[in-house]
């Protein structure tokens, strides 16, 4: 059908619904295929935002022969986040504040400037709670004639029922390894690293892209998986996990550095900081509290990002023990970490199935501890202790 929907398996309900809607939009039909408010759901990494951007690209595509060609300037701009009529919102806090929602309502109410449609995509729309959801309800219920709204959330149950009932629901299933690899190869990644990244991240499109293109992420993954081997080497594992969380924090800080610097510059400009002359010093003192609030917000974001990164790392390590169980049970399924096949075989030879399951249980407990705000250093030390007990290491 269309190139922009390559991440969705042809023939699936999602592929068919979105393609039909894009065709109806091209013909300016207000029939059953096209609606103005959508809700995309699916497991983490299934590609909800990728599907939403693909849908947006198909709506603004300028190719007369193909709906959503993926190659015209409009498609590339939409997929790259630079199209003036496609607004992609990624919430940075636990909830979307009413003031932010009102800004989104203004965006949705604006006529498109270049394309036939204005598209508003809101990731993590389950963060629209209470007052924010009520403020947005009228816009979702009766969007402007030239506006398409796409809300993305893990499941329908996560959404406020009043918003959910006003949207057409599209479930985005977890894509295959081959589908994710094809998306990465379309973005310039070679086939072998694309296949490995897709498998190692359990077909999580965003993580797969990050792993395939970021050397630091590749090194960090190797450090995480090697913990399974270091468990057998005295106190080395305890010393290693201490630096592991610090490495995750450093990676998160590096990924947010440019964004935080831009936020600070914009705030200082808005407050008139850096000015000279009479009264400038007094004005600067009065803005210190506002700058402090921004820095506190950025610190909370880094903390949350580091804890989320640790949770994903623990999931990667659980995948290695899963691979060992695959060998132990002789199951004919693919490995999560094929490049660590030797280590997973070694774990299978050293441990019983019960011991491997106990290791996975230890990782589940560690993730629960971190989610309950146990200090990561304490949770990781406890994890190593449980892994050593499960593997019979004294």
C-alpha positions as CSV (number, residue, x, y, z in Angstrom):
1,X,0.0,0.0,0.0
2,X,2.0,3.0,1.2
3,X,5.6,3.4,2.3
4,X,4.9,5.4,5.5
5,X,3.0,2.5,7.0
6,X,5.8,0.0,6.6
7,X,6.2,-0.3,10.3
8,X,2.6,-1.8,10.4
9,X,2.3,-5.3,9.1
10,X,0.2,-5.2,5.8
11,X,-3.2,-6.7,6.3
12,X,-3.5,-5.9,10.0
13,X,-6.6,-4.0,11.2
14,X,-4.4,-0.9,12.1
15,X,-2.8,-0.9,8.6
16,X,-6.2,-1.1,6.8
17,X,-8.0,1.4,9.0
18,X,-5.3,4.1,8.8
19,X,-4.8,3.6,5.0
20,X,-8.5,3.8,4.4
21,X,-8.8,6.9,6.5
22,X,-5.9,8.6,4.7
23,X,-7.5,7.8,1.3
24,X,-10.8,9.3,2.5
25,X,-9.0,12.4,3.7
26,X,-7.3,12.7,0.3
27,X,-10.8,12.6,-1.3
28,X,-12.2,15.0,1.4
29,X,-14.8,12.5,2.3
30,X,-16.6,12.7,5.6
31,X,-17.7,9.0,5.5
32,X,-17.2,6.2,8.0
33,X,-13.5,5.7,7.1
34,X,-12.4,9.1,8.4
35,X,-12.9,10.5,11.9
36,X,-11.3,13.5,13.5
37,X,-10.4,12.0,16.9
38,X,-8.3,8.9,17.2
39,X,-6.9,6.8,20.1
40,X,-3.9,4.6,19.4
41,X,-3.1,2.0,22.0
42,X,-0.6,-0.8,22.3
43,X,2.2,-2.2,24.5
44,X,5.4,-0.1,25.1
45,X,7.5,0.0,22.0
46,X,4.8,-1.3,19.7
47,X,5.2,1.9,17.7
48,X,2.1,4.0,18.7
49,X,3.9,7.3,18.0
50,X,5.5,5.9,14.9
51,X,2.1,4.9,13.6
52,X,0.7,8.3,14.5
53,X,3.5,10.1,12.6
54,X,3.0,7.8,9.7
55,X,-0.7,8.6,9.7
56,X,0.1,12.3,9.9
57,X,2.5,12.0,7.0
58,X,-0.2,10.3,4.9
59,X,-2.6,13.2,5.6
60,X,-0.1,15.9,4.5
61,X,1.5,14.0,1.7
62,X,1.7,15.9,-1.6
63,X,2.3,12.9,-3.9
64,X,-0.6,12.8,-6.4
65,X,-0.2,9.1,-7.1
66,X,0.5,7.6,-3.7
67,X,-1.2,8.4,-0.4
68,X,1.7,8.6,2.1
69,X,4.6,8.0,-0.2
70,X,7.2,8.7,2.5
71,X,9.5,10.4,0.0
72,X,7.9,13.8,-0.8
73,X,9.0,16.9,1.2
74,X,5.8,17.0,3.2
75,X,6.1,13.3,4.3
76,X,9.8,13.7,5.2
77,X,9.0,16.9,7.2
78,X,6.1,15.2,9.0
79,X,8.2,12.1,9.9
80,X,11.1,14.3,10.9
81,X,9.0,16.6,13.2
82,X,9.4,19.8,11.2
83,X,6.1,20.1,9.3
84,X,4.3,23.3,10.3
85,X,0.9,21.6,10.3
86,X,1.9,18.5,12.4
87,X,2.3,19.1,16.1
88,X,3.8,16.2,18.1
89,X,3.5,16.6,21.9
90,X,5.5,14.5,24.3
91,X,4.6,15.2,27.9
92,X,7.6,15.7,30.2
93,X,5.8,15.6,33.5
94,X,3.4,13.1,35.2
95,X,0.3,15.0,34.1
96,X,-0.6,17.5,31.4
97,X,-1.5,20.8,33.2
98,X,-4.6,22.7,32.3
99,X,-2.5,25.6,30.9
100,X,-0.7,23.2,28.6
101,X,-4.0,21.7,27.5
102,X,-5.4,25.2,26.6
103,X,-2.3,25.8,24.5
104,X,-3.1,22.5,22.6
105,X,-6.7,23.6,22.1
106,X,-5.4,26.8,20.4
107,X,-3.1,24.7,18.2
108,X,-6.0,22.4,17.2
109,X,-8.2,25.4,16.5
110,X,-5.8,26.9,14.0
111,X,-6.3,26.3,10.3
112,X,-3.5,24.4,8.5
113,X,-0.9,26.6,6.7
114,X,0.3,24.3,3.9
115,X,-1.4,20.9,4.0
116,X,-5.1,20.2,3.8
117,X,-5.1,19.0,7.4
118,X,-3.7,20.1,10.8
119,X,-2.6,17.1,12.8
120,X,-2.2,17.1,16.6
121,X,-0.5,14.0,18.1
122,X,-0.3,13.7,21.9
123,X,1.9,10.9,23.3
124,X,1.2,9.5,26.7
125,X,-2.3,10.9,26.6
126,X,-3.2,8.9,29.7
127,X,-1.5,11.8,31.5
128,X,-4.6,13.9,30.6
129,X,-6.3,13.6,34.0
130,X,-9.2,15.3,35.7
131,X,-9.3,19.1,34.9
132,X,-7.0,18.7,31.9
133,X,-9.2,16.0,30.4
134,X,-12.3,18.1,31.0
135,X,-10.7,21.1,29.3
136,X,-9.8,19.0,26.3
137,X,-13.1,17.1,26.0
138,X,-15.0,19.6,23.9
139,X,-12.2,19.8,21.3
140,X,-11.9,16.0,21.1
141,X,-15.7,15.7,20.8
142,X,-16.1,18.3,18.1
143,X,-12.7,19.0,16.5
144,X,-12.4,21.8,13.9
145,X,-13.2,20.8,10.4
146,X,-9.6,20.7,9.2
147,X,-8.0,19.1,12.3
148,X,-7.2,15.5,13.1
149,X,-6.4,14.6,16.8
150,X,-4.4,11.5,17.6
151,X,-4.1,10.4,21.3
152,X,-1.6,7.7,22.2
153,X,-1.8,5.6,25.3
154,X,-0.8,2.1,26.5
155,X,-4.4,0.9,26.7
156,X,-8.0,2.1,26.6
157,X,-8.3,1.5,30.4
158,X,-5.6,4.1,31.0
159,X,-7.6,6.8,29.4
160,X,-10.3,9.0,31.0
161,X,-13.6,7.4,29.9
162,X,-15.0,10.6,28.5
163,X,-12.1,11.1,26.1
164,X,-11.9,7.4,25.2
165,X,-15.6,7.3,24.2
166,X,-15.1,10.2,21.8
167,X,-12.3,8.6,19.8
168,X,-12.0,5.8,17.2
169,X,-9.8,3.2,18.8
170,X,-6.8,1.6,16.8
171,X,-4.8,-1.1,18.5
172,X,-1.1,-1.2,17.4
173,X,0.3,-4.7,18.0
174,X,3.9,-5.4,18.8
175,X,5.7,-5.5,15.4
176,X,7.9,-8.4,14.3
177,X,11.7,-8.3,14.5
178,X,11.8,-8.0,10.8
179,X,9.3,-5.1,10.7
180,X,11.3,-3.1,13.3
181,X,14.6,-3.9,11.4
182,X,13.0,-2.7,8.2
183,X,12.1,0.6,9.8
184,X,15.7,1.0,11.1
185,X,17.2,0.1,7.7
186,X,15.0,2.8,6.1
187,X,16.7,5.2,8.5
188,X,20.2,4.2,7.3
189,X,21.0,1.4,9.8
190,X,22.7,-1.7,8.3
191,X,20.8,-4.9,8.3
192,X,22.8,-6.9,10.9
193,X,22.8,-4.2,13.6
194,X,19.2,-3.4,12.8
195,X,18.1,-7.1,13.3
196,X,20.2,-7.3,16.6
197,X,18.7,-4.0,18.0
198,X,15.2,-5.1,17.1
199,X,15.6,-8.4,18.9
200,X,17.5,-7.1,21.9
201,X,14.9,-4.5,22.7
202,X,11.9,-6.9,22.3
203,X,10.8,-5.0,19.1
204,X,10.6,-1.6,20.9
205,X,11.0,0.7,18.0
206,X,12.3,3.7,19.9
207,X,14.8,1.8,22.0
208,X,15.9,-0.2,18.9
209,X,16.7,3.0,17.1
210,X,18.6,4.3,20.1
211,X,20.6,1.1,20.5
212,X,21.5,0.8,16.9
213,X,22.7,4.4,16.5
214,X,24.3,5.2,19.9
215,X,27.6,3.7,20.9
216,X,27.1,4.6,24.6
217,X,23.9,2.6,24.7
218,X,25.6,-0.4,23.1
219,X,28.4,-0.3,25.8
220,X,25.9,0.1,28.6
221,X,23.8,-2.9,27.4
222,X,27.0,-5.0,27.4
223,X,27.8,-4.0,30.9
224,X,24.3,-4.9,32.0
225,X,24.3,-8.3,30.5
226,X,27.7,-9.1,31.8
227,X,26.4,-8.9,35.3
228,X,25.1,-12.4,34.9
229,X,28.7,-13.6,34.5
230,X,30.1,-11.4,37.2
231,X,27.8,-12.9,39.8
232,X,30.2,-15.9,39.9
233,X,33.3,-13.7,40.6
234,X,33.3,-12.8,44.2
235,X,32.3,-9.2,45.0
236,X,32.9,-7.9,41.4
237,X,29.2,-7.8,40.6
238,X,28.5,-5.7,43.7
239,X,31.2,-3.2,42.6
240,X,30.0,-3.2,39.0
241,X,26.3,-2.5,39.7
242,X,27.3,0.5,41.7
243,X,28.8,2.1,38.6
244,X,26.0,0.8,36.4
245,X,23.4,3.2,37.7
246,X,25.8,6.1,37.5
247,X,26.4,5.2,33.8
248,X,22.6,5.2,33.2
249,X,22.3,8.6,34.9
250,X,25.2,9.9,32.8
251,X,23.5,8.7,29.6
252,X,20.2,10.3,30.6
253,X,21.9,13.6,31.5
254,X,23.7,13.6,28.1
255,X,20.4,13.0,26.2
256,X,18.7,15.9,28.0
257,X,21.6,18.4,28.0
258,X,20.6,20.2,24.9
259,X,17.0,20.4,25.8
260,X,17.7,21.7,29.3
261,X,20.1,24.4,28.0
262,X,17.4,25.5,25.5
263,X,14.8,25.7,28.2
264,X,17.0,27.8,30.4
265,X,17.9,30.2,27.6
266,X,14.3,30.7,26.7
267,X,13.3,31.3,30.3
268,X,16.1,33.8,30.8
269,X,15.1,35.7,27.7
270,X,11.5,35.7,28.8
271,X,12.5,37.1,32.2
272,X,14.8,39.7,30.6
273,X,17.8,38.4,32.5
274,X,21.2,39.5,31.4
275,X,20.1,43.1,31.0
276,X,22.2,46.1,32.0
277,X,21.3,49.4,33.5
278,X,19.3,50.8,36.3
279,X,17.1,48.3,38.1
280,X,18.6,45.3,36.2
281,X,20.2,43.8,39.3
282,X,17.0,44.1,41.3
283,X,15.0,42.5,38.5
284,X,17.4,39.6,38.3
285,X,17.0,38.9,42.0
286,X,13.3,38.7,41.6
287,X,13.6,36.0,38.9
288,X,15.8,33.7,40.9
289,X,12.8,31.7,42.2
290,X,11.5,31.0,38.7
291,X,14.9,29.8,37.5
292,X,15.2,27.6,40.6
293,X,11.8,26.1,39.8
294,X,13.0,25.2,36.3
295,X,16.1,23.6,37.6
296,X,14.1,21.6,40.1
297,X,11.8,20.4,37.3
298,X,14.8,19.4,35.2
299,X,16.3,17.5,38.1
300,X,13.1,15.5,38.6
301,X,13.0,14.7,34.9
302,X,16.5,13.4,35.0
303,X,15.7,11.3,38.1
304,X,12.7,9.8,36.5
305,X,14.6,9.2,33.3
306,X,17.4,7.4,35.1
307,X,14.9,5.2,37.0
308,X,13.1,4.4,33.8
309,X,16.5,3.6,32.2
310,X,17.3,1.2,35.1
311,X,14.0,-0.5,34.7
312,X,14.7,-1.1,31.0
313,X,18.2,-2.4,31.8
314,X,16.8,-4.9,34.3
315,X,14.4,-6.0,31.6
316,X,17.3,-6.6,29.3
317,X,19.1,-8.8,31.9
318,X,15.9,-10.8,32.4
319,X,15.9,-11.4,28.7
320,X,19.3,-13.1,29.0
321,X,18.0,-15.5,31.7
322,X,15.0,-16.1,29.4
323,X,17.5,-17.1,26.6
324,X,19.1,-19.5,29.1
325,X,15.7,-21.1,29.8
326,X,15.2,-21.4,26.0
327,X,18.3,-23.5,25.8
328,X,17.5,-25.5,29.0
329,X,14.1,-26.4,27.8
330,X,15.1,-27.0,24.1
331,X,12.4,-24.5,22.9
332,X,12.7,-23.7,19.2
333,X,12.3,-20.0,19.5
334,X,14.5,-17.0,18.7
335,X,16.9,-15.5,21.3
336,X,16.4,-12.0,22.8
337,X,20.2,-11.5,22.8
338,X,21.7,-13.6,20.0
339,X,25.1,-11.8,20.3
340,X,25.3,-13.2,23.9
341,X,24.5,-16.7,22.9
342,X,27.6,-18.1,24.5
343,X,26.8,-16.6,27.9
344,X,23.2,-17.8,27.9
345,X,24.4,-21.3,27.0
346,X,26.8,-21.2,29.9
347,X,24.1,-20.0,32.3
348,X,21.9,-22.9,31.1
349,X,24.7,-25.4,31.8
350,X,25.4,-24.1,35.3
351,X,21.8,-23.7,36.5
352,X,18.6,-25.7,36.8
353,X,15.4,-24.3,35.4
354,X,14.3,-23.5,38.9
355,X,17.4,-21.5,39.5
356,X,17.0,-19.5,36.2
357,X,13.4,-18.8,37.1
358,X,14.5,-17.6,40.6
359,X,17.0,-15.2,38.8
360,X,14.1,-13.8,36.8
361,X,12.0,-13.4,40.0
362,X,15.0,-11.5,41.6
363,X,14.9,-9.1,38.7
364,X,11.2,-8.6,38.9
365,X,11.6,-7.9,42.6
366,X,14.3,-5.4,41.9
367,X,12.1,-3.6,39.4
368,X,9.3,-3.5,42.0
369,X,11.7,-2.1,44.6
370,X,12.9,0.7,42.3
371,X,9.2,1.5,41.4
372,X,8.5,1.8,45.2
373,X,11.3,4.4,45.5
374,X,13.9,2.2,47.1
375,X,17.3,3.8,46.4
376,X,18.7,2.2,43.2
377,X,22.1,1.4,44.8
378,X,20.3,-0.5,47.6
379,X,18.0,-2.3,45.2
380,X,20.9,-3.3,42.9
381,X,22.9,-4.7,45.8
382,X,19.9,-6.7,46.9
383,X,19.5,-8.0,43.4
384,X,23.1,-9.2,43.2
385,X,22.6,-11.0,46.5
386,X,19.5,-12.7,45.2
387,X,21.1,-13.7,42.0
388,X,24.1,-15.3,43.8
389,X,21.7,-17.3,46.1
390,X,19.6,-18.4,43.1
391,X,22.8,-19.6,41.2
392,X,24.2,-21.3,44.3
393,X,27.2,-18.9,44.6
394,X,28.6,-18.7,48.1
